């Protein structure tokens, strides 16, 4: 049939061809050029595929894309119904190549923030920026070439073969050797430096960071090599990709994402040596790396198998943390998640691990618990052998829960039918079995002994609490402190002094977080919290001291001046707020302090910084036209954890006549998306 007649006859086609067992996509080689100015992407795709059954049409998923051109001497290419159709008389057994150029203005998945551009394809969303396959069961080898400004760093899946400059732009060529699901294809463009190291097995590990964060590289990535080496040993199967990269990006939608060979994670985890104590990257680091085996190399067949990815990554991250922080930490984390799962189960919200619509708590935490219990049942040797065989057998393939269980059954004589029923199929959490498992830890036994004192009168447990607060364990000591809440301060004062004199960072932090009224007799000891290596402790202690001892406000502000805190500038922002409302404090600088605080609400900053700034601006009612504009833009931010509270704040402000008129006229001064949102709530 004439190709152009074929196009004519195809127009209006709306029934999607079923591609299962029809075609096998082998390779997609794409050159992409994102534009931050236009919020768009243009690309050229060369895809090769083997036809399994005779057909006249094959498609790639492509949301709202336009085909700009295609090779006239080759396969006809047409965009329609969120697909890019490849049209020809395809014969079974033959391999074909299609070549075309496309453009798109993605509403999701491709994001532009400041000087950074990055993708997030979790699930089946890569097709918003790259013609690909939404089905996780169709794995393809992707080779990307990314066009960027000359001065930008580009990171993508696989090995960077070369970079070359042409016509004022940089072309970065990346090569993958093995197939992967489309949702794991990714790239990032930004101002990054990197530090390279190697695993014990020789895998290159590239650690990226913004130049301004150079002093945070060591604490943030402190255990990256140890985690990599531990997981290779513990899993018992070598890392299967060419290299591994870790990239902190601004305004990321999640904690991290396990793109094949290139984990992207929230820059909020970039911390200095003090921030490491409260908010480090270790768990996210280990979780996303474990996914390179469980999710990237072996991938779920269907949603009911999702725990094979998230439960496994959560479990192996816990094992890595045990290797770093010790046995007590491991069992403490298991205990904490058991409490969450038990509470959900008691409320009738328990879920089967095989429920395709289960919550993250189920897939992640219950999945990890299931593996912990399974390992106890079959023993270390059988468990590790099963894992190794499972990965070897299904390498670069898709798996079901039955596939995994069959590997366990093949190497163990233990009957696991009860395990399948209790931990995989039942919705209720097996709290008694979990409790008995926890009791294997001597630390947990001691913790339970102390926590059992909660209902005991203070007079009858003073000695036990004092013992717990003398050279305390992190977790048992915190429990002892929290048992002092609501007790008469005259009775608890010696115990609070024990806690503050313990020198334990987290026990002292528990005092800061729980003691609402600071007695004069404890003032000196409490003031020492301002010197602790904890931004969580410092933020709380500064506020409480400022509030309760007004005569010393200048002293406290001077002591904490210039400290930024976490990536969200938590210390700097509370300091600015308190400096502004402290009578007589640095009056000549107050205008600059006000300007700085308001400026943190602008789109020039990450959402974590903006969110905290909005809280203080709202608390002090510092709203003006500029901050209201910034709030309107926050309402349409792609990160729902930020946009949701922003919407609530704007909705509350619009009820106030003082701000309602200002908000109504913002539509002319904000983006179209923000203007549309304002119009919707006004109506």
C-alpha positions as CSV (number, residue, x, y, z in Angstrom):
1,X,0.0,0.0,0.0
2,X,1.2,3.5,-0.8
3,X,2.6,5.1,2.5
4,X,0.7,8.3,2.0
5,X,-2.6,6.6,1.3
6,X,-1.9,4.6,4.4
7,X,-1.7,7.8,6.4
8,X,-4.9,9.0,5.0
9,X,-6.8,5.8,5.8
10,X,-5.3,5.8,9.3
11,X,-6.5,9.3,10.2
12,X,-9.1,9.2,12.9
13,X,-8.0,5.8,14.3
14,X,-8.9,5.7,18.0
15,X,-8.8,2.0,19.0
16,X,-5.3,1.2,20.5
17,X,-3.7,-1.8,19.0
18,X,-2.8,-4.5,21.6
19,X,1.0,-4.8,21.5
20,X,1.4,-7.8,23.9
21,X,3.2,-10.5,22.0
22,X,3.2,-8.3,18.9
23,X,6.4,-6.3,19.1
24,X,9.6,-6.3,21.2
25,X,11.2,-2.8,21.4
26,X,15.0,-3.4,21.5
27,X,16.6,0.1,21.6
28,X,15.6,3.7,21.7
29,X,18.3,6.2,20.9
30,X,17.1,9.7,21.6
31,X,18.6,13.2,21.3
32,X,16.7,15.6,23.5
33,X,16.9,19.4,23.9
34,X,15.0,20.8,26.8
35,X,14.1,24.5,26.9
36,X,13.7,26.2,30.3
37,X,12.5,29.4,28.6
38,X,9.7,27.7,26.8
39,X,9.2,24.8,29.3
40,X,9.4,22.5,26.3
41,X,11.4,19.7,24.9
42,X,12.3,18.8,21.3
43,X,13.9,15.5,20.4
44,X,14.9,13.1,17.7
45,X,14.3,9.4,18.2
46,X,15.7,6.4,16.5
47,X,14.0,3.2,17.7
48,X,14.6,-0.4,16.7
49,X,12.1,-3.2,17.3
50,X,11.4,-6.8,16.4
51,X,8.0,-7.7,15.1
52,X,6.6,-10.9,16.7
53,X,3.3,-11.0,14.8
54,X,2.3,-9.5,11.5
55,X,0.7,-6.1,12.0
56,X,0.2,-2.7,10.3
57,X,0.6,-0.4,13.3
58,X,2.9,-0.2,16.4
59,X,2.9,2.6,18.9
60,X,5.0,4.4,21.5
61,X,3.4,6.1,24.4
62,X,3.7,9.9,23.9
63,X,1.6,12.3,25.9
64,X,0.5,15.4,24.0
65,X,3.4,15.2,21.6
66,X,3.7,16.4,18.1
67,X,5.6,14.7,15.3
68,X,7.6,17.4,13.5
69,X,9.1,15.1,10.8
70,X,10.1,11.6,10.0
71,X,12.3,9.8,7.5
72,X,10.2,9.7,4.3
73,X,12.0,6.7,2.9
74,X,11.3,4.7,6.1
75,X,8.4,4.0,8.4
76,X,5.4,6.4,8.5
77,X,5.1,8.2,11.9
78,X,2.0,9.8,13.2
79,X,1.0,11.3,16.6
80,X,-2.6,10.7,17.8
81,X,-4.4,9.9,21.1
82,X,-1.3,10.2,23.3
83,X,0.6,7.8,21.1
84,X,3.1,8.0,18.3
85,X,2.1,5.4,15.7
86,X,4.5,3.6,13.5
87,X,2.7,2.5,10.3
88,X,3.8,0.0,7.8
89,X,3.2,-3.6,6.7
90,X,5.3,-5.1,9.4
91,X,6.2,-8.8,8.9
92,X,6.7,-11.2,11.8
93,X,10.3,-12.1,12.6
94,X,11.8,-8.9,11.1
95,X,13.6,-6.1,12.9
96,X,12.7,-2.5,11.9
97,X,14.1,1.0,12.6
98,X,12.0,4.1,12.8
99,X,13.4,7.7,12.8
100,X,11.4,10.8,13.7
101,X,11.5,14.2,15.4
102,X,9.0,15.4,18.0
103,X,8.2,18.2,20.4
104,X,6.2,18.6,23.6
105,X,5.3,21.0,26.4
106,X,5.1,18.6,29.3
107,X,2.7,19.4,32.1
108,X,4.5,17.0,34.4
109,X,7.6,14.7,34.6
110,X,10.0,17.3,33.1
111,X,10.6,20.2,35.6
112,X,12.5,23.5,35.4
113,X,13.5,25.2,38.6
114,X,16.0,28.0,38.6
115,X,19.1,26.8,36.8
116,X,18.1,23.2,37.0
117,X,16.2,20.9,34.7
118,X,15.3,17.3,35.7
119,X,12.9,14.5,35.0
120,X,10.9,12.2,37.3
121,X,9.2,9.3,35.6
122,X,8.1,7.2,38.5
123,X,5.3,4.8,37.5
124,X,4.6,5.4,33.8
125,X,5.2,9.1,33.2
126,X,8.4,9.2,31.1
127,X,6.1,9.3,28.0
128,X,5.4,13.0,28.9
129,X,8.9,14.0,27.7
130,X,10.2,11.0,25.7
131,X,8.3,8.6,23.4
132,X,8.6,5.3,25.3
133,X,6.6,2.4,26.7
134,X,4.4,3.0,29.8
135,X,4.2,-0.8,30.5
136,X,6.9,-1.8,33.1
137,X,7.0,-5.2,31.4
138,X,8.5,-3.8,28.3
139,X,12.2,-3.2,28.9
140,X,14.3,-1.3,26.4
141,X,17.9,-0.2,26.1
142,X,17.9,3.6,26.2
143,X,20.8,5.7,24.9
144,X,20.3,9.5,25.5
145,X,22.1,12.5,24.0
146,X,21.2,15.6,25.9
147,X,21.7,19.1,24.4
148,X,22.4,21.8,27.0
149,X,24.0,25.2,27.5
150,X,27.8,24.8,27.3
151,X,28.4,25.7,31.0
152,X,26.0,23.1,32.4
153,X,26.6,19.7,33.7
154,X,24.5,16.9,32.4
155,X,23.7,13.6,34.1
156,X,21.7,10.7,32.6
157,X,21.5,6.9,32.7
158,X,24.6,5.0,31.8
159,X,28.1,6.0,30.9
160,X,29.0,9.4,29.5
161,X,30.9,8.5,26.3
162,X,31.8,12.1,25.3
163,X,30.7,15.7,25.4
164,X,31.2,18.0,22.4
165,X,30.3,21.6,21.7
166,X,28.5,22.7,18.6
167,X,27.0,26.1,17.7
168,X,27.2,27.3,21.3
169,X,25.6,24.2,22.8
170,X,26.9,21.1,24.5
171,X,26.0,17.6,23.3
172,X,26.4,14.9,26.0
173,X,26.3,11.3,24.8
174,X,25.2,8.6,27.3
175,X,25.3,4.9,26.7
176,X,23.4,2.1,28.4
177,X,24.3,-1.6,28.0
178,X,21.2,-3.3,29.3
179,X,17.4,-2.8,29.0
180,X,15.2,-1.1,31.6
181,X,11.6,0.0,32.1
182,X,10.8,3.5,30.6
183,X,10.0,5.0,34.0
184,X,13.6,4.7,35.0
185,X,15.0,6.9,32.1
186,X,16.1,10.2,33.4
187,X,18.4,13.2,33.0
188,X,19.3,16.3,34.9
189,X,21.0,19.5,33.8
190,X,22.4,22.1,36.2
191,X,25.4,23.6,37.9
192,X,27.1,20.6,39.4
193,X,30.5,19.5,40.5
194,X,31.3,15.9,41.3
195,X,33.6,13.7,43.3
196,X,34.4,10.2,42.0
197,X,35.3,7.2,44.0
198,X,35.2,3.4,43.4
199,X,33.6,0.5,45.1
200,X,35.6,-2.5,46.2
201,X,34.4,-4.3,43.0
202,X,35.6,-1.4,40.9
203,X,32.3,0.3,40.0
204,X,32.7,4.1,39.5
205,X,30.6,6.1,42.0
206,X,30.0,9.7,41.0
207,X,28.8,12.0,43.8
208,X,27.3,15.3,42.5
209,X,26.8,18.6,44.3
210,X,26.3,22.3,43.8
211,X,29.6,24.3,44.1
212,X,28.0,26.2,47.0
213,X,27.5,22.9,48.9
214,X,31.1,21.8,48.7
215,X,31.5,21.7,52.5
216,X,28.4,19.4,52.7
217,X,29.9,16.7,50.4
218,X,31.7,14.7,53.1
219,X,28.8,14.5,55.7
220,X,26.1,14.0,53.0
221,X,27.9,11.2,51.2
222,X,29.9,10.0,54.2
223,X,28.8,6.3,53.9
224,X,28.1,6.0,50.2
225,X,31.0,3.7,49.5
226,X,30.4,1.6,52.6
227,X,26.7,1.3,51.6
228,X,27.6,0.2,48.1
229,X,30.2,-2.4,49.3
230,X,27.9,-3.7,52.0
231,X,24.9,-4.2,49.6
232,X,27.0,-6.0,47.1
233,X,28.2,-8.4,49.8
234,X,24.9,-8.7,51.7
235,X,22.8,-9.2,48.5
236,X,25.3,-11.7,47.2
237,X,24.9,-10.5,43.6
238,X,27.2,-7.9,41.9
239,X,25.9,-4.5,40.8
240,X,24.9,-5.0,37.2
241,X,25.3,-1.5,35.7
242,X,28.2,0.4,34.3
243,X,28.4,3.1,37.0
244,X,26.4,4.8,39.7
245,X,25.6,8.4,40.2
246,X,23.9,10.4,43.0
247,X,22.4,13.8,42.2
248,X,20.8,16.3,44.6
249,X,18.2,18.3,42.7
250,X,16.1,21.3,43.8
251,X,12.4,21.0,44.6
252,X,12.3,17.2,44.1
253,X,8.9,15.6,44.4
254,X,10.1,12.8,46.7
255,X,13.0,11.9,49.0
256,X,14.8,10.1,46.2
257,X,14.3,8.2,42.9
258,X,16.2,5.1,41.7
259,X,16.7,6.0,38.0
260,X,18.9,3.3,36.6
261,X,22.5,4.1,37.4
262,X,21.5,7.7,38.5
263,X,19.7,8.3,41.8
264,X,18.1,11.8,42.0
265,X,17.4,13.0,45.5
266,X,16.1,16.1,47.3
267,X,18.8,18.7,48.0
268,X,17.2,18.9,51.4
269,X,19.4,15.9,52.3
270,X,22.6,17.9,51.6
271,X,23.8,18.5,55.2
272,X,26.8,19.8,57.1
273,X,28.4,17.9,60.0
274,X,25.8,19.2,62.4
275,X,22.8,18.6,60.2
276,X,23.9,15.0,59.7
277,X,23.0,14.3,63.3
278,X,19.3,15.0,62.7
279,X,18.6,14.7,58.9
280,X,21.1,12.6,57.0
281,X,20.9,11.0,53.6
282,X,21.9,7.5,54.8
283,X,18.5,5.7,54.6
284,X,17.5,7.3,51.3
285,X,21.0,6.6,50.0
286,X,20.8,2.9,50.8
287,X,17.1,2.6,49.8
288,X,17.6,4.0,46.3
289,X,20.8,2.0,45.8
290,X,19.1,-1.2,46.8
291,X,16.5,-0.5,44.0
292,X,19.3,-0.9,41.4
293,X,18.9,-4.6,42.1
294,X,15.2,-4.7,43.3
295,X,13.2,-2.6,40.8
296,X,15.7,-1.7,38.2
297,X,17.3,-5.0,37.4
298,X,14.4,-7.2,38.4
299,X,11.1,-5.4,38.0
300,X,7.6,-6.1,39.2
301,X,5.2,-7.6,36.7
302,X,2.1,-6.0,38.2
303,X,1.0,-3.6,41.0
304,X,0.3,-6.5,43.3
305,X,4.0,-7.3,43.2
306,X,5.1,-3.8,44.2
307,X,6.4,-5.0,47.5
308,X,9.1,-6.9,45.6
309,X,10.6,-3.4,44.9
310,X,9.7,-1.2,47.9
311,X,9.7,-3.8,50.6
312,X,13.1,-5.2,49.4
313,X,14.6,-1.7,49.1
314,X,13.4,-0.8,52.6
315,X,14.6,-4.0,54.1
316,X,18.1,-3.8,52.6
317,X,18.4,-0.1,53.6
318,X,17.7,-1.1,57.2
319,X,20.4,-3.7,56.9
320,X,22.8,-1.1,55.6
321,X,21.9,1.2,58.5
322,X,22.6,-1.7,60.9
323,X,26.0,-2.0,59.4
324,X,26.6,1.7,60.0
325,X,24.7,2.5,63.2
326,X,24.6,-0.8,65.0
327,X,22.1,-3.5,66.1
328,X,20.2,-1.3,68.5
329,X,19.4,1.2,65.7
330,X,18.1,-1.6,63.5
331,X,15.7,-3.0,66.0
332,X,14.6,0.4,67.0
333,X,13.6,1.2,63.4
334,X,11.8,-2.2,63.2
335,X,10.0,-1.4,66.5
336,X,8.9,2.0,65.2
337,X,7.4,0.7,62.0
338,X,5.8,-2.2,63.9
339,X,4.0,0.4,66.0
340,X,2.7,2.2,62.9
341,X,1.6,-1.1,61.3
342,X,-0.1,-2.2,64.4
343,X,-2.0,1.1,64.8
344,X,-3.2,0.9,61.2
345,X,-4.3,-2.7,61.7
346,X,-6.1,-1.9,64.9
347,X,-8.0,0.9,63.2
348,X,-9.1,-1.5,60.4
349,X,-6.7,0.0,57.9
350,X,-4.4,-3.0,57.6
351,X,-3.7,-4.1,54.0
352,X,-2.5,-7.2,52.3
353,X,1.0,-6.9,50.8
354,X,-0.5,-8.2,47.5
355,X,-3.2,-5.5,47.4
356,X,-2.3,-3.5,44.2
357,X,-3.7,-0.3,45.8
358,X,-2.0,-0.7,49.2
359,X,-0.4,2.3,50.9
360,X,3.3,3.1,51.1
361,X,3.2,2.0,54.7
362,X,2.2,-1.5,53.5
363,X,4.5,-1.8,50.5
364,X,7.5,-0.3,52.3
365,X,7.4,-1.1,56.0
366,X,5.2,-4.3,56.0
367,X,7.2,-5.5,53.1
368,X,10.5,-5.1,55.0
369,X,9.0,-6.8,58.1
370,X,7.9,-9.7,55.9
371,X,11.4,-10.2,54.7
372,X,12.8,-9.9,58.3
373,X,10.4,-12.6,59.4
374,X,11.0,-14.8,56.4
375,X,14.8,-14.7,57.0
376,X,14.3,-15.7,60.6
377,X,12.1,-18.7,59.5
378,X,14.3,-20.1,56.8
379,X,17.7,-19.0,58.2
380,X,20.4,-16.8,56.8
381,X,22.0,-19.3,54.4
382,X,18.8,-20.3,52.7
383,X,17.6,-16.7,52.5
384,X,20.7,-15.4,50.9
385,X,20.9,-18.3,48.5
386,X,17.3,-17.7,47.5
387,X,18.0,-14.0,46.9
388,X,21.1,-14.8,44.8
389,X,19.2,-17.4,42.7
390,X,16.2,-15.1,42.3
391,X,18.4,-12.2,40.9
392,X,20.4,-14.5,38.7
393,X,17.4,-16.2,37.2
394,X,15.4,-13.0,36.5
395,X,18.1,-10.6,35.7
396,X,16.8,-7.7,33.5
397,X,13.3,-9.4,33.5
398,X,10.0,-9.0,35.3
399,X,9.0,-10.9,38.3
400,X,6.0,-11.9,40.4
401,X,5.7,-12.7,44.1
402,X,5.3,-16.4,43.1
403,X,8.6,-16.2,41.3
404,X,10.4,-15.1,44.4
405,X,8.7,-17.5,46.8
406,X,9.5,-20.4,44.4
407,X,13.2,-19.6,44.8
408,X,12.8,-19.6,48.6
409,X,11.0,-23.0,48.5
410,X,13.7,-24.4,46.2
411,X,16.5,-23.9,48.8
412,X,14.7,-24.5,52.1
413,X,12.9,-27.4,53.7
414,X,10.9,-25.0,55.9
415,X,7.2,-24.9,55.1
416,X,6.4,-21.2,54.4
417,X,2.7,-21.6,53.7
418,X,1.8,-19.9,57.0
419,X,4.2,-17.1,56.3
420,X,2.5,-16.5,52.9
421,X,-0.9,-16.5,54.6
422,X,0.0,-14.3,57.5
423,X,2.5,-11.8,56.0
424,X,1.5,-11.6,52.3
425,X,-2.2,-12.3,52.1
426,X,-3.7,-11.2,55.4
427,X,-4.5,-7.5,55.9
428,X,-3.9,-7.6,59.6
429,X,-0.4,-7.0,60.9
430,X,1.0,-10.0,62.9
431,X,1.9,-7.9,65.9
432,X,2.5,-10.8,68.3
433,X,4.9,-12.5,65.9
434,X,6.7,-9.2,65.4
435,X,6.8,-8.6,69.2
436,X,8.4,-12.0,69.7
437,X,11.0,-11.2,67.0
438,X,11.8,-7.9,68.6
439,X,12.4,-9.6,72.0
440,X,15.5,-11.2,70.5
441,X,17.2,-7.9,70.9
442,X,18.5,-7.3,74.5
443,X,18.2,-3.6,73.9
444,X,14.5,-3.8,73.0
445,X,13.9,-5.9,76.1
446,X,15.4,-3.1,78.2
447,X,13.4,-0.5,76.3
448,X,10.2,-2.4,77.0
449,X,11.1,-2.5,80.7
450,X,11.5,1.3,80.8
451,X,8.4,2.0,78.6
452,X,6.3,-0.3,80.9
453,X,6.8,2.3,83.6
454,X,4.6,4.9,81.9
455,X,1.6,4.1,84.1
456,X,3.7,3.9,87.2
457,X,3.6,6.8,89.7
458,X,6.7,9.0,89.5
459,X,7.6,8.4,93.1
460,X,7.8,4.6,92.4
461,X,10.0,4.9,89.3
462,X,12.5,7.7,90.0
463,X,15.4,5.4,90.5
464,X,14.7,3.4,87.3
465,X,14.5,6.7,85.3
466,X,17.6,8.1,86.9
467,X,19.4,4.9,86.0
468,X,18.1,5.2,82.4
469,X,19.4,8.8,82.3
470,X,22.9,8.0,83.5
471,X,25.1,7.2,80.5
472,X,21.9,6.7,78.6
473,X,21.2,4.7,75.4
474,X,19.8,7.2,72.8
475,X,16.3,5.6,72.7
476,X,15.9,4.5,76.3
477,X,17.1,7.8,77.5
478,X,14.5,9.7,75.3
479,X,11.8,7.4,76.7
480,X,12.8,8.3,80.2
481,X,12.6,12.0,79.4
482,X,9.2,11.8,77.8
483,X,7.9,10.1,81.0
484,X,8.6,13.3,82.9
485,X,6.1,15.3,80.9
486,X,3.0,16.5,82.9
487,X,4.7,15.6,86.2
488,X,5.3,18.4,88.8
489,X,8.6,20.2,87.9
490,X,9.5,20.2,91.6
491,X,9.7,16.4,91.5
492,X,11.3,16.1,88.1
493,X,13.9,18.8,88.3
494,X,16.8,16.5,89.4
495,X,15.9,14.1,86.6
496,X,15.9,16.8,84.0
497,X,19.3,17.8,85.3
498,X,20.5,14.2,84.9
499,X,19.2,14.3,81.3
500,X,21.0,17.6,80.4
501,X,24.2,16.5,82.1
502,X,24.2,13.1,80.3
503,X,26.0,14.6,77.3
504,X,23.7,12.5,75.0
505,X,22.7,14.6,72.0
506,X,19.3,12.9,71.6
507,X,18.4,12.7,75.2
508,X,19.1,16.5,75.5
509,X,17.1,17.0,72.4
510,X,14.2,15.2,74.0
511,X,14.3,17.8,76.9
512,X,14.2,20.6,74.4
513,X,11.2,19.2,72.6
514,X,9.2,18.2,75.6
515,X,9.9,20.7,78.4
516,X,7.4,23.5,77.8
517,X,8.2,25.6,80.9
518,X,11.8,26.1,81.9
519,X,12.2,26.5,85.6
520,X,14.7,29.2,86.7
521,X,16.7,26.5,88.5
522,X,17.3,24.8,85.1
523,X,18.0,27.9,83.1
524,X,21.7,27.6,82.9
525,X,21.7,23.9,82.0
526,X,18.9,24.5,79.4
527,X,21.0,27.4,77.8
528,X,23.7,24.9,77.1
529,X,21.4,23.4,74.5
530,X,22.3,26.3,72.2
531,X,25.7,24.8,71.9
532,X,24.5,21.3,70.8
533,X,25.4,19.9,67.4
534,X,21.7,19.7,66.4
535,X,19.7,22.2,64.4
536,X,16.5,20.6,65.7
537,X,17.6,21.2,69.3
538,X,18.9,24.7,68.5
539,X,15.7,25.9,66.8
540,X,13.5,24.8,69.7
541,X,15.8,25.9,72.5
542,X,16.3,29.4,70.9
543,X,12.6,29.9,70.7
544,X,11.8,28.7,74.2
545,X,14.6,30.7,75.8
546,X,13.7,33.8,73.9
547,X,10.1,33.4,75.0
548,X,10.7,32.6,78.7
549,X,13.6,34.8,79.5
550,X,13.0,38.1,77.7
551,X,15.7,39.9,79.7
552,X,18.3,37.8,77.8
553,X,16.9,38.0,74.3
554,X,19.8,40.1,73.0
555,X,22.2,37.5,74.4
556,X,20.5,34.6,72.8
557,X,20.2,36.4,69.4
558,X,23.9,37.3,69.5
559,X,24.9,33.8,70.3
560,X,23.0,32.3,67.3
561,X,23.5,35.1,64.8
562,X,24.8,33.9,61.4
563,X,23.7,30.2,61.8
564,X,21.8,28.9,58.8
565,X,20.8,25.4,59.9
566,X,19.4,22.9,57.5
567,X,19.0,23.5,53.8
568,X,15.6,25.2,54.5
569,X,17.5,27.8,56.6
570,X,15.5,26.9,59.7
571,X,17.8,28.6,62.2
572,X,18.3,31.7,60.0
573,X,14.6,32.2,59.5
574,X,13.6,31.9,63.1
575,X,16.5,34.2,64.0
576,X,15.2,36.8,61.5
577,X,11.7,36.5,62.9
578,X,12.8,36.9,66.5
579,X,15.2,39.7,65.7
580,X,12.4,41.7,64.0
581,X,10.1,41.5,67.0
582,X,12.8,42.0,69.7
583,X,12.4,45.6,70.9
584,X,15.5,47.6,70.5
585,X,17.5,44.9,68.8
586,X,19.7,46.1,66.0
587,X,17.1,48.6,64.8
588,X,19.3,49.9,62.0
589,X,19.2,46.4,60.4
590,X,15.5,45.6,60.8
591,X,14.6,46.8,57.4
592,X,17.2,44.5,55.9
593,X,16.1,41.6,58.1
594,X,12.5,42.1,56.9
595,X,13.5,42.2,53.3
596,X,15.5,39.0,53.7
597,X,12.7,37.1,55.4
598,X,10.2,38.2,52.8
599,X,12.6,37.4,50.0
600,X,12.8,33.7,51.1
601,X,9.1,33.3,49.9
602,X,10.2,34.0,46.3
603,X,10.5,31.4,43.5
604,X,14.2,32.0,43.5
605,X,14.4,29.6,46.5
606,X,13.5,26.0,46.9
607,X,10.1,25.1,48.3
608,X,11.5,23.9,51.6
609,X,12.9,27.5,52.2
610,X,9.7,29.1,50.9
611,X,7.4,27.0,53.1
612,X,9.1,28.0,56.3
613,X,9.3,31.7,55.2
614,X,5.5,31.7,54.5
615,X,4.9,30.4,58.0
616,X,6.8,33.3,59.6
617,X,5.3,35.9,57.2
618,X,1.9,34.6,58.1
619,X,2.6,34.5,61.8
620,X,3.7,38.1,61.8
621,X,1.2,39.2,59.2
622,X,3.8,40.7,57.0
623,X,1.8,40.1,53.8
624,X,2.3,42.6,51.0
625,X,1.7,42.4,47.2
626,X,5.0,40.6,46.6
627,X,4.6,37.9,49.2
628,X,1.0,37.4,48.1
629,X,2.2,36.9,44.5
630,X,4.8,34.4,45.8
631,X,2.1,32.5,47.7
632,X,-0.1,32.3,44.6
633,X,2.8,30.8,42.7
634,X,3.3,28.3,45.6
635,X,-0.3,27.1,45.2
636,X,0.5,25.7,41.7
637,X,3.9,24.2,42.6
638,X,4.2,20.6,41.4
639,X,5.1,19.3,44.9
640,X,1.8,18.7,46.6
641,X,3.5,18.7,50.1
642,X,4.1,22.4,49.4
643,X,1.2,23.4,47.3
644,X,-1.4,22.0,49.7
645,X,-0.5,24.1,52.7
646,X,0.0,27.1,50.4
647,X,-3.5,26.7,49.1
648,X,-4.9,26.5,52.6
649,X,-3.0,29.7,53.6
650,X,-4.2,31.6,50.5
651,X,-7.8,30.4,51.1
652,X,-7.7,31.7,54.7
653,X,-6.2,35.1,53.6
654,X,-8.9,35.6,51.0
655,X,-11.5,35.5,53.8
656,X,-9.9,38.6,55.2
657,X,-11.1,41.8,53.6
658,X,-7.7,43.4,54.2
659,X,-6.1,40.9,51.7
660,X,-9.1,39.9,49.5
661,X,-8.9,42.9,47.2
662,X,-5.1,42.5,46.8
663,X,-5.5,38.8,45.9
664,X,-8.2,39.5,43.4
665,X,-5.9,41.7,41.3
666,X,-2.9,39.3,41.4
667,X,-4.1,37.6,38.2
668,X,-2.5,40.2,36.1
669,X,0.9,39.8,37.8
670,X,1.4,36.1,38.2
671,X,1.7,33.1,35.9
672,X,-1.3,31.8,34.0
673,X,-1.5,28.7,36.2
674,X,-1.5,30.8,39.4
675,X,-4.0,33.3,37.9
676,X,-6.4,30.4,37.0
677,X,-6.1,29.1,40.6
678,X,-6.9,32.5,42.0
679,X,-9.9,32.8,39.8
680,X,-11.2,29.4,40.8
681,X,-11.1,30.1,44.5
682,X,-12.6,33.6,44.1
683,X,-15.5,32.1,42.2
